[in-house]
């Protein structure tokens, strides 16, 4: 397990770091099965996306899956979140992604710049509504203080759609175009700055899935003046 100083150094230099065995392989498998069962009964209107009858993405996990609190609690206890992000760290968005064995979807190089906000306060802004939740593009300052964490429910390899990153690209001054694949075992977590350039290639493995839970944390009270963060959990 890296020390807090190690994590801070890696996040500052590269924009990401990996913590291994935060969950056991058996725990990751159990979470994956339970989550997939919960999502199978949900609709597109509630944030679940399907292709060929297979769920490959979902929003609003706090509304769809009761065990999200269990996962986020474990992550928060192991990832030095309050020391890295701030004492008032809170979860502000939770997503799910899958690369099914025969799935061919991919994502180009991008940064995660949209955040979920309160719909009532987003009226009149350039907000896009996704599964009933308003999203706006956050400022660079807000994004630089956020931390995304991806919980690997399956092994992620270069053949089944593991994430690729450009180390250091979260820093404005960087001009590096070096690429690195983030291969990780089931149960490990990836800490990543939202401004880090990353992409996801097609899965070339017809036998393996690549399921991840994507969590976004911040210590900021608001995503922008006069805006509030969207509620992750039902009230």
C-alpha positions in Angstrom: 0.0 0.0 0.0 1.5 3.4 -1.0 1.9 6.0 1.7 -0.1 9.2 1.7 3.1 11.1 0.5 3.5 8.5 -2.3 -0.1 9.1 -3.5 0.2 12.8 -3.4 3.4 12.7 -5.4 2.0 10.4 -8.0 -1.2 12.4 -8.4 0.8 15.7 -8.7 3.2 14.3 -11.3 1.1 11.8 -13.3 -2.5 12.7 -12.4 -3.3 9.2 -11.3 -2.3 6.4 -8.9 -3.5 2.8 -8.4 -4.2 1.1 -5.0 -4.3 -2.7 -5.2 -6.5 -5.1 -3.3 -8.8 -2.5 -1.7 -11.5 -5.2 -2.2 -10.7 -8.9 -2.5 -11.4 -10.8 -5.7 -14.4 -12.5 -4.1 -15.8 -9.2 -2.9 -15.4 -7.6 -6.3 -17.2 -10.6 -7.9 -20.0 -10.4 -5.3 -20.4 -6.6 -5.9 -20.5 -7.1 -9.7 -23.2 -9.8 -9.5 -25.3 -7.8 -7.1 -25.0 -4.6 -9.1 -25.8 -6.3 -12.4 -28.9 -7.8 -10.9 -30.1 -4.4 -9.6 -29.5 -2.7 -13.0 -31.1 -5.5 -15.1 -34.5 -4.4 -13.7 -34.0 -0.7 -14.3 -35.0 1.5 -17.3 -33.3 4.1 -19.6 -35.4 6.8 -17.9 -33.6 6.0 -14.6 -30.2 6.2 -16.2 -29.5 2.7 -17.5 -28.1 2.2 -21.0 -28.3 -1.0 -23.0 -27.1 -2.4 -26.2 -28.3 -5.7 -27.5 -30.2 -6.2 -24.2 -26.9 -5.8 -22.2 -26.4 -3.1 -19.7 -23.2 -1.3 -20.5 -23.5 2.0 -18.5 -25.6 3.5 -15.8 -26.0 6.8 -14.0 -27.5 7.7 -10.6 -26.1 4.6 -8.9 -27.0 6.0 -5.5 -30.7 5.8 -6.6 -30.4 2.4 -8.2 -28.1 0.3 -6.0 -28.3 0.4 -2.2 -24.8 -1.1 -1.8 -23.2 2.0 -3.2 -22.8 3.3 0.3 -20.9 0.2 1.3 -18.5 0.6 -1.7 -17.9 4.3 -1.2 -17.3 3.8 2.6 -14.6 1.3 1.8 -13.0 3.5 -0.8 -13.1 6.5 1.5 -11.4 4.6 4.3 -8.6 3.4 2.1 -7.8 6.1 -0.3 -6.7 9.0 2.0 -9.5 11.0 0.5 -9.8 13.6 3.2 -6.1 14.1 3.3 -5.9 14.5 -0.5 -9.2 16.3 -1.4 -10.1 18.0 1.9 -11.7 17.5 5.3 -15.2 18.0 3.9 -14.9 15.5 1.1 -18.2 14.3 -0.4 -19.3 12.0 -3.1 -21.0 14.0 -5.9 -21.5 11.5 -8.7 -21.5 7.7 -9.2 -21.5 5.9 -12.6 -21.1 2.4 -13.9 -19.4 1.2 -17.1 -19.1 -2.2 -18.7 -17.2 -3.6 -21.7 -19.2 -6.8 -22.4 -17.2 -9.5 -24.2 -18.6 -8.7 -27.6 -18.9 -5.0 -27.0 -17.1 -2.7 -29.5 -17.7 0.7 -28.0 -14.7 3.0 -27.3 -14.1 6.6 -26.2 -11.6 9.0 -27.7 -9.1 11.1 -25.7 -11.1 13.4 -23.4 -11.2 15.1 -19.9 -14.1 14.7 -17.5 -15.4 18.3 -17.3 -19.1 18.0 -16.7 -20.5 17.7 -13.1 -23.9 16.9 -11.8 -25.8 19.8 -10.2 -29.1 20.6 -8.7 -31.7 21.0 -11.5 -33.6 23.7 -9.8 -30.5 25.9 -9.5 -29.3 25.1 -13.0 -32.3 26.7 -14.7 -31.3 29.3 -17.3 -27.8 27.9 -17.6 -26.4 25.8 -20.4 -27.2 22.6 -18.6 -27.7 19.2 -20.2 -30.1 16.9 -18.4 -29.0 13.3 -18.2 -31.3 10.7 -16.7 -33.2 13.5 -14.9 -30.0 15.2 -13.5 -28.7 18.5 -14.7 -25.0 18.7 -15.7 -22.9 21.7 -16.4 -19.2 22.2 -17.4 -17.2 23.0 -14.3 -14.4 25.5 -14.1 -10.8 24.3 -14.3 -10.3 25.4 -10.6 -13.2 23.2 -9.4 -12.1 20.2 -11.5 -8.5 20.5 -10.4 -9.6 20.0 -6.8 -11.8 17.0 -7.5 -10.7 13.3 -7.5 -12.3 10.5 -9.5 -12.0 6.9 -8.3 -12.6 3.8 -10.4 -13.4 0.6 -8.6 -12.4 -2.4 -10.8 -14.9 -5.2 -10.5 -13.1 -7.3 -13.1 -9.4 -7.5 -14.2 -8.7 -4.6 -16.6 -6.2 -5.5 -19.3 -5.0 -3.9 -22.6 -7.1 -6.5 -24.5 -10.5 -6.0 -22.7 -10.8 -2.2 -22.7 -8.6 -1.0 -19.9 -8.2 2.8 -19.6 -5.3 4.6 -21.3 -4.0 7.9 -19.9 -1.5 10.6 -20.8 0.5 11.0 -17.6 0.9 14.6 -16.5 -1.8 15.9 -18.9 -3.9 17.1 -16.0 -1.4 19.9 -15.6 -2.0 22.9 -17.9 1.7 23.3 -18.8 2.3 19.7 -19.9 2.9 19.0 -23.6 3.7 15.3 -23.3 1.9 12.9 -25.6 3.1 9.7 -23.9 0.4 7.1 -23.4 0.1 4.5 -20.7 -2.4 1.7 -20.2 -3.8 1.2 -16.7 -3.9 -2.6 -16.2 -5.5 -3.5 -12.8 -6.7 -6.5 -11.0 -10.3 -6.9 -9.8 -10.7 -5.3 -6.4 -8.1 -2.5 -7.1 -9.0 1.2 -7.4 -7.7 3.9 -9.7 -7.4 7.4 -8.3 -7.5 10.0 -11.2 -7.8 13.7 -11.6 -10.7 14.6 -13.9 -8.5 16.8 -16.1 -6.2 13.9 -16.9 -6.5 13.0 -20.6 -7.8 9.4 -20.9 -9.5 7.2 -23.4 -10.9 3.7 -23.6 -10.3 1.3 -26.6 -12.5 -1.4 -27.8 -12.4 -4.7 -26.1 -10.7 -7.4 -28.2 -11.3 -10.2 -25.7 -14.5 -12.2 -26.5 -14.4 -14.0 -23.1 -14.0 -11.2 -20.4 -16.0 -8.3 -19.1 -14.5 -5.0 -17.8 -16.9 -3.6 -15.2 -16.0 -0.5 -13.2 -17.8 1.8 -10.7 -16.8 5.4 -11.2 -17.0 7.7 -8.2 -16.3 11.5 -8.1 -15.4 13.4 -5.0 -14.9 17.0 -4.0 -14.5 19.2 -0.9 -16.0 22.3 -2.6 -19.2 23.5 -1.1 -20.6 24.4 -4.6 -19.7 23.5 -8.2 -20.1 27.2 -9.1 -21.7 30.3 -7.6 -25.4 29.9 -7.0 -25.3 26.2 -7.9 -25.5 23.1 -5.7 -24.2 19.6 -6.2 -26.8 17.0 -7.2 -27.8 14.6 -4.4 -26.2 11.2 -5.0 -28.5 9.3 -2.6 -32.3 9.4 -2.4 -33.7 11.8 0.3 
